[in-house]
Amino acid sequence: MTSADHTYLVSGMTCAHCVASVREEVSELDGVEVVALELADGRLVVRGEAADSQDAIRAAVEAAGYSAVPA
């Protein structure tokens, strides 16, 4: 299976701690290879098999206290 990048917009992040919290939750998903976040625009990019599961990504972001929608 080829890994592709999937992009989401995360709302509610205001600081580096927010970014770290989201990164930690998403990184814990099985099959995630890369997690990249930009605080300035709220962009989350996920690469790996788990990236195909929008529900799992959104649930991980919500577990960190934020919300995400596919970009």
PyMOL commands that set and color helices and strands:
alter all, ss='L'
color gray80, all
select helices_A, chain A and resi 16-27+49-52+54-63
alter helices_A, ss='H'
color red, helices_A
select strands_A, chain A and resi 5-11+32-38+43-48+67-70
alter strands_A, ss='S'
color yellow, strands_A
deselect
rebuild
show_as cartoon
